[in-house]
Amino acid sequence: MISGFTPPLRRWSPKRDTVPIRSRMPQPDKRSALQVLTKARLRELVDAFELKLAAAESKDAHVELLARSKKATLPKLLDLLLRDELKDICRAHGLPDAGRDKSPIVARLLGQPTRRVGHVQVRGGPGGPAVPALLHQPALDV
């Protein structure tokens, strides 16, 4: 650095100095994902992982048991859930809930990169009909 030289002050820029709200939200953990589910569904998950808990216990007790379980990892739990349940968890955590397939929604909840699939029209040949083709574009859904 040159002595006596002071770099100019940087002006605040909203594009450069702010972080989108969605990226500041933490990814769901087991406990926060389980809180979204009903007690009846939690009971089914307890049975699926062959854990022991009286059915009369509270919803919080079910969540606690599943959250502490080594058998019930977050990926295994998410794989057992229905698509609508996964979408409810996404909404509860401020994540986009778009998608018909479970796998991109699960990947989004786990914070993994997903691939977006879009359709483009490709000509079939001279005078031939247009045929839809899939185009894979890597994109991060955060």
CNS distance restraints for C-alpha pairs under 8 A (distance, minus, plus):
assign (resid   1 and name CA) (resid   5 and name CA) 7.40 0.50 0.50
assign (resid  12 and name CA) (resid  16 and name CA) 7.91 0.50 0.50
assign (resid  12 and name CA) (resid  17 and name CA) 6.76 0.50 0.50
assign (resid  13 and name CA) (resid  17 and name CA) 5.70 0.50 0.50
assign (resid  13 and name CA) (resid  18 and name CA) 7.97 0.50 0.50
assign (resid  14 and name CA) (resid  18 and name CA) 5.58 0.50 0.50
assign (resid  19 and name CA) (resid  23 and name CA) 6.91 0.50 0.50
assign (resid  19 and name CA) (resid  24 and name CA) 7.04 0.50 0.50
assign (resid  20 and name CA) (resid  24 and name CA) 6.81 0.50 0.50
assign (resid  21 and name CA) (resid  25 and name CA) 6.72 0.50 0.50
assign (resid  22 and name CA) (resid  94 and name CA) 6.56 0.50 0.50
assign (resid  22 and name CA) (resid  95 and name CA) 6.86 0.50 0.50
assign (resid  22 and name CA) (resid 142 and name CA) 7.03 0.50 0.50
assign (resid  23 and name CA) (resid 142 and name CA) 6.14 0.50 0.50
assign (resid  25 and name CA) (resid  93 and name CA) 7.47 0.50 0.50
assign (resid  25 and name CA) (resid  94 and name CA) 7.46 0.50 0.50
assign (resid  27 and name CA) (resid  93 and name CA) 7.56 0.50 0.50
assign (resid  27 and name CA) (resid 109 and name CA) 6.68 0.50 0.50
assign (resid  27 and name CA) (resid 110 and name CA) 7.02 0.50 0.50
assign (resid  27 and name CA) (resid 111 and name CA) 6.49 0.50 0.50
assign (resid  28 and name CA) (resid  32 and name CA) 5.90 0.50 0.50
assign (resid  28 and name CA) (resid  33 and name CA) 5.95 0.50 0.50
assign (resid  28 and name CA) (resid  93 and name CA) 6.72 0.50 0.50
assign (resid  28 and name CA) (resid 109 and name CA) 6.44 0.50 0.50
assign (resid  28 and name CA) (resid 110 and name CA) 7.43 0.50 0.50
assign (resid  29 and name CA) (resid  33 and name CA) 6.11 0.50 0.50
assign (resid  29 and name CA) (resid  74 and name CA) 7.23 0.50 0.50
assign (resid  30 and name CA) (resid  34 and name CA) 6.07 0.50 0.50
assign (resid  30 and name CA) (resid  66 and name CA) 7.98 0.50 0.50
assign (resid  30 and name CA) (resid  67 and name CA) 5.59 0.50 0.50
assign (resid  30 and name CA) (resid  73 and name CA) 7.59 0.50 0.50
assign (resid  30 and name CA) (resid  74 and name CA) 5.50 0.50 0.50
assign (resid  31 and name CA) (resid  35 and name CA) 6.24 0.50 0.50
assign (resid  31 and name CA) (resid  63 and name CA) 6.44 0.50 0.50
assign (resid  31 and name CA) (resid  64 and name CA) 7.25 0.50 0.50
assign (resid  31 and name CA) (resid  66 and name CA) 7.93 0.50 0.50
assign (resid  31 and name CA) (resid  67 and name CA) 5.31 0.50 0.50
assign (resid  32 and name CA) (resid  36 and name CA) 7.09 0.50 0.50
assign (resid  33 and name CA) (resid  37 and name CA) 7.53 0.50 0.50
assign (resid  33 and name CA) (resid  89 and name CA) 5.83 0.50 0.50
assign (resid  34 and name CA) (resid  42 and name CA) 7.47 0.50 0.50
assign (resid  34 and name CA) (resid  63 and name CA) 5.95 0.50 0.50
assign (resid  34 and name CA) (resid  67 and name CA) 7.83 0.50 0.50
assign (resid  35 and name CA) (resid  60 and name CA) 7.96 0.50 0.50
assign (resid  35 and name CA) (resid  63 and name CA) 6.64 0.50 0.50
assign (resid  36 and name CA) (resid  88 and name CA) 7.10 0.50 0.50
assign (resid  36 and name CA) (resid  89 and name CA) 6.15 0.50 0.50
assign (resid  36 and name CA) (resid  92 and name CA) 7.34 0.50 0.50
assign (resid  37 and name CA) (resid  41 and name CA) 6.30 0.50 0.50
assign (resid  37 and name CA) (resid  42 and name CA) 6.58 0.50 0.50
assign (resid  37 and name CA) (resid  85 and name CA) 7.24 0.50 0.50
assign (resid  38 and name CA) (resid  42 and name CA) 6.24 0.50 0.50
assign (resid  38 and name CA) (resid  59 and name CA) 7.70 0.50 0.50
assign (resid  39 and name CA) (resid  43 and name CA) 6.10 0.50 0.50
assign (resid  39 and name CA) (resid  58 and name CA) 7.79 0.50 0.50
assign (resid  39 and name CA) (resid  59 and name CA) 5.15 0.50 0.50
assign (resid  39 and name CA) (resid  62 and name CA) 7.47 0.50 0.50
assign (resid  40 and name CA) (resid  44 and name CA) 6.48 0.50 0.50
assign (resid  41 and name CA) (resid  45 and name CA) 6.40 0.50 0.50
assign (resid  42 and name CA) (resid  46 and name CA) 6.20 0.50 0.50
assign (resid  42 and name CA) (resid  59 and name CA) 7.57 0.50 0.50
assign (resid  42 and name CA) (resid  62 and name CA) 6.26 0.50 0.50
assign (resid  42 and name CA) (resid  63 and name CA) 7.10 0.50 0.50
assign (resid  43 and name CA) (resid  47 and name CA) 6.33 0.50 0.50
assign (resid  43 and name CA) (resid  55 and name CA) 6.96 0.50 0.50
assign (resid  43 and name CA) (resid  62 and name CA) 6.98 0.50 0.50
assign (resid  44 and name CA) (resid  48 and name CA) 6.08 0.50 0.50
assign (resid  45 and name CA) (resid  49 and name CA) 6.24 0.50 0.50
assign (resid  45 and name CA) (resid  77 and name CA) 7.81 0.50 0.50
assign (resid  46 and name CA) (resid  50 and name CA) 6.19 0.50 0.50
assign (resid  46 and name CA) (resid  51 and name CA) 5.32 0.50 0.50
assign (resid  46 and name CA) (resid  52 and name CA) 7.32 0.50 0.50
assign (resid  46 and name CA) (resid  53 and name CA) 7.59 0.50 0.50
assign (resid  46 and name CA) (resid  62 and name CA) 7.34 0.50 0.50
assign (resid  46 and name CA) (resid  66 and name CA) 6.80 0.50 0.50
assign (resid  47 and name CA) (resid  51 and name CA) 6.09 0.50 0.50
assign (resid  47 and name CA) (resid  52 and name CA) 7.81 0.50 0.50
assign (resid  49 and name CA) (resid  71 and name CA) 6.76 0.50 0.50
assign (resid  49 and name CA) (resid  72 and name CA) 6.57 0.50 0.50
assign (resid  53 and name CA) (resid  57 and name CA) 7.22 0.50 0.50
assign (resid  53 and name CA) (resid  62 and name CA) 7.49 0.50 0.50
assign (resid  53 and name CA) (resid  65 and name CA) 7.96 0.50 0.50
assign (resid  57 and name CA) (resid  61 and name CA) 6.10 0.50 0.50
assign (resid  57 and name CA) (resid  62 and name CA) 7.11 0.50 0.50
assign (resid  58 and name CA) (resid  62 and name CA) 6.57 0.50 0.50
assign (resid  59 and name CA) (resid  63 and name CA) 6.24 0.50 0.50
assign (resid  60 and name CA) (resid  64 and name CA) 6.02 0.50 0.50
assign (resid  61 and name CA) (resid  65 and name CA) 6.13 0.50 0.50
assign (resid  62 and name CA) (resid  66 and name CA) 6.28 0.50 0.50
assign (resid  63 and name CA) (resid  67 and name CA) 5.91 0.50 0.50
assign (resid  64 and name CA) (resid  68 and name CA) 6.13 0.50 0.50
assign (resid  65 and name CA) (resid  69 and name CA) 6.13 0.50 0.50
assign (resid  66 and name CA) (resid  72 and name CA) 6.26 0.50 0.50
assign (resid  67 and name CA) (resid  72 and name CA) 7.49 0.50 0.50
assign (resid  69 and name CA) (resid  73 and name CA) 7.45 0.50 0.50
assign (resid  72 and name CA) (resid  76 and name CA) 6.17 0.50 0.50
assign (resid  72 and name CA) (resid  77 and name CA) 6.04 0.50 0.50
assign (resid  73 and name CA) (resid  77 and name CA) 6.12 0.50 0.50
assign (resid  74 and name CA) (resid  78 and name CA) 6.09 0.50 0.50
assign (resid  75 and name CA) (resid  79 and name CA) 6.19 0.50 0.50
assign (resid  75 and name CA) (resid 106 and name CA) 7.74 0.50 0.50
assign (resid  75 and name CA) (resid 110 and name CA) 7.43 0.50 0.50
assign (resid  76 and name CA) (resid  80 and name CA) 6.52 0.50 0.50
assign (resid  77 and name CA) (resid  81 and name CA) 6.61 0.50 0.50
assign (resid  78 and name CA) (resid  86 and name CA) 7.19 0.50 0.50
assign (resid  78 and name CA) (resid 106 and name CA) 6.35 0.50 0.50
assign (resid  79 and name CA) (resid 106 and name CA) 7.41 0.50 0.50
assign (resid  81 and name CA) (resid  85 and name CA) 6.12 0.50 0.50
assign (resid  81 and name CA) (resid  86 and name CA) 6.53 0.50 0.50
assign (resid  82 and name CA) (resid  86 and name CA) 6.35 0.50 0.50
assign (resid  82 and name CA) (resid 102 and name CA) 7.86 0.50 0.50
assign (resid  83 and name CA) (resid  87 and name CA) 6.23 0.50 0.50
assign (resid  83 and name CA) (resid 100 and name CA) 7.73 0.50 0.50
assign (resid  83 and name CA) (resid 101 and name CA) 7.42 0.50 0.50
assign (resid  83 and name CA) (resid 102 and name CA) 5.61 0.50 0.50
assign (resid  84 and name CA) (resid  88 and name CA) 6.21 0.50 0.50
assign (resid  85 and name CA) (resid  89 and name CA) 6.36 0.50 0.50
assign (resid  86 and name CA) (resid  90 and name CA) 6.28 0.50 0.50
assign (resid  86 and name CA) (resid 102 and name CA) 7.73 0.50 0.50
assign (resid  86 and name CA) (resid 105 and name CA) 6.78 0.50 0.50
assign (resid  86 and name CA) (resid 106 and name CA) 7.18 0.50 0.50
assign (resid  87 and name CA) (resid  91 and name CA) 6.22 0.50 0.50
assign (resid  87 and name CA) (resid  97 and name CA) 5.05 0.50 0.50
assign (resid  87 and name CA) (resid  98 and name CA) 7.76 0.50 0.50
assign (resid  87 and name CA) (resid 105 and name CA) 7.33 0.50 0.50
assign (resid  88 and name CA) (resid  92 and name CA) 6.14 0.50 0.50
assign (resid  88 and name CA) (resid  97 and name CA) 7.79 0.50 0.50
assign (resid  89 and name CA) (resid  93 and name CA) 6.29 0.50 0.50
assign (resid  90 and name CA) (resid  94 and name CA) 6.13 0.50 0.50
assign (resid  90 and name CA) (resid  95 and name CA) 4.78 0.50 0.50
assign (resid  90 and name CA) (resid  96 and name CA) 6.26 0.50 0.50
assign (resid  90 and name CA) (resid  97 and name CA) 5.49 0.50 0.50
assign (resid  90 and name CA) (resid 105 and name CA) 7.93 0.50 0.50
assign (resid  90 and name CA) (resid 109 and name CA) 6.81 0.50 0.50
assign (resid  91 and name CA) (resid  95 and name CA) 5.77 0.50 0.50
assign (resid  91 and name CA) (resid  96 and name CA) 6.83 0.50 0.50
assign (resid  91 and name CA) (resid  97 and name CA) 6.34 0.50 0.50
assign (resid  95 and name CA) (resid 108 and name CA) 7.85 0.50 0.50
assign (resid  95 and name CA) (resid 109 and name CA) 7.88 0.50 0.50
assign (resid  95 and name CA) (resid 142 and name CA) 7.27 0.50 0.50
assign (resid  97 and name CA) (resid 105 and name CA) 6.95 0.50 0.50
assign (resid  98 and name CA) (resid 105 and name CA) 7.65 0.50 0.50
assign (resid  99 and name CA) (resid 104 and name CA) 7.12 0.50 0.50
assign (resid  99 and name CA) (resid 105 and name CA) 6.81 0.50 0.50
assign (resid 101 and name CA) (resid 105 and name CA) 7.18 0.50 0.50
assign (resid 102 and name CA) (resid 106 and name CA) 6.07 0.50 0.50
assign (resid 103 and name CA) (resid 107 and name CA) 6.08 0.50 0.50
assign (resid 104 and name CA) (resid 108 and name CA) 6.08 0.50 0.50
assign (resid 104 and name CA) (resid 114 and name CA) 6.07 0.50 0.50
assign (resid 104 and name CA) (resid 115 and name CA) 7.80 0.50 0.50
assign (resid 105 and name CA) (resid 109 and name CA) 6.27 0.50 0.50
assign (resid 106 and name CA) (resid 110 and name CA) 6.21 0.50 0.50
assign (resid 107 and name CA) (resid 111 and name CA) 6.12 0.50 0.50
assign (resid 107 and name CA) (resid 112 and name CA) 4.99 0.50 0.50
assign (resid 107 and name CA) (resid 113 and name CA) 6.81 0.50 0.50
assign (resid 107 and name CA) (resid 114 and name CA) 6.45 0.50 0.50
assign (resid 108 and name CA) (resid 112 and name CA) 5.85 0.50 0.50
assign (resid 108 and name CA) (resid 113 and name CA) 7.11 0.50 0.50
assign (resid 108 and name CA) (resid 114 and name CA) 7.07 0.50 0.50
assign (resid 108 and name CA) (resid 141 and name CA) 6.22 0.50 0.50
assign (resid 108 and name CA) (resid 142 and name CA) 6.73 0.50 0.50
assign (resid 111 and name CA) (resid 141 and name CA) 7.98 0.50 0.50
assign (resid 111 and name CA) (resid 142 and name CA) 6.68 0.50 0.50
assign (resid 112 and name CA) (resid 140 and name CA) 7.86 0.50 0.50
assign (resid 113 and name CA) (resid 138 and name CA) 7.99 0.50 0.50
assign (resid 113 and name CA) (resid 139 and name CA) 6.78 0.50 0.50
assign (resid 113 and name CA) (resid 140 and name CA) 4.87 0.50 0.50
assign (resid 113 and name CA) (resid 141 and name CA) 6.36 0.50 0.50
assign (resid 113 and name CA) (resid 142 and name CA) 7.95 0.50 0.50
assign (resid 114 and name CA) (resid 138 and name CA) 6.84 0.50 0.50
assign (resid 114 and name CA) (resid 139 and name CA) 6.14 0.50 0.50
assign (resid 114 and name CA) (resid 140 and name CA) 5.86 0.50 0.50
assign (resid 114 and name CA) (resid 141 and name CA) 6.43 0.50 0.50
assign (resid 115 and name CA) (resid 136 and name CA) 6.62 0.50 0.50
assign (resid 115 and name CA) (resid 137 and name CA) 5.99 0.50 0.50
assign (resid 115 and name CA) (resid 138 and name CA) 4.71 0.50 0.50
assign (resid 115 and name CA) (resid 139 and name CA) 5.58 0.50 0.50
assign (resid 115 and name CA) (resid 140 and name CA) 7.48 0.50 0.50
assign (resid 116 and name CA) (resid 136 and name CA) 6.16 0.50 0.50
assign (resid 116 and name CA) (resid 137 and name CA) 5.47 0.50 0.50
assign (resid 116 and name CA) (resid 138 and name CA) 6.21 0.50 0.50
assign (resid 116 and name CA) (resid 139 and name CA) 6.22 0.50 0.50
assign (resid 117 and name CA) (resid 134 and name CA) 6.55 0.50 0.50
assign (resid 117 and name CA) (resid 135 and name CA) 5.88 0.50 0.50
assign (resid 117 and name CA) (resid 136 and name CA) 4.98 0.50 0.50
assign (resid 117 and name CA) (resid 137 and name CA) 6.38 0.50 0.50
assign (resid 118 and name CA) (resid 134 and name CA) 5.99 0.50 0.50
assign (resid 118 and name CA) (resid 135 and name CA) 5.47 0.50 0.50
assign (resid 118 and name CA) (resid 136 and name CA) 6.76 0.50 0.50
assign (resid 118 and name CA) (resid 137 and name CA) 7.77 0.50 0.50
assign (resid 119 and name CA) (resid 132 and name CA) 6.25 0.50 0.50
assign (resid 119 and name CA) (resid 133 and name CA) 5.85 0.50 0.50
assign (resid 119 and name CA) (resid 134 and name CA) 5.12 0.50 0.50
assign (resid 119 and name CA) (resid 135 and name CA) 6.15 0.50 0.50
assign (resid 120 and name CA) (resid 132 and name CA) 5.83 0.50 0.50
assign (resid 120 and name CA) (resid 133 and name CA) 5.71 0.50 0.50
assign (resid 120 and name CA) (resid 134 and name CA) 6.68 0.50 0.50
assign (resid 120 and name CA) (resid 135 and name CA) 6.94 0.50 0.50
assign (resid 121 and name CA) (resid 130 and name CA) 5.99 0.50 0.50
assign (resid 121 and name CA) (resid 131 and name CA) 5.92 0.50 0.50
assign (resid 121 and name CA) (resid 132 and name CA) 4.84 0.50 0.50
assign (resid 121 and name CA) (resid 133 and name CA) 6.36 0.50 0.50
assign (resid 122 and name CA) (resid 130 and name CA) 5.53 0.50 0.50
assign (resid 122 and name CA) (resid 131 and name CA) 5.40 0.50 0.50
assign (resid 122 and name CA) (resid 132 and name CA) 6.06 0.50 0.50
assign (resid 122 and name CA) (resid 133 and name CA) 6.49 0.50 0.50
assign (resid 123 and name CA) (resid 128 and name CA) 6.75 0.50 0.50
assign (resid 123 and name CA) (resid 129 and name CA) 6.37 0.50 0.50
assign (resid 123 and name CA) (resid 130 and name CA) 4.41 0.50 0.50
assign (resid 123 and name CA) (resid 131 and name CA) 6.14 0.50 0.50
assign (resid 124 and name CA) (resid 128 and name CA) 4.90 0.50 0.50
assign (resid 124 and name CA) (resid 129 and name CA) 5.41 0.50 0.50
assign (resid 124 and name CA) (resid 130 and name CA) 5.32 0.50 0.50
assign (resid 124 and name CA) (resid 131 and name CA) 5.96 0.50 0.50
assign (resid 125 and name CA) (resid 129 and name CA) 7.52 0.50 0.50
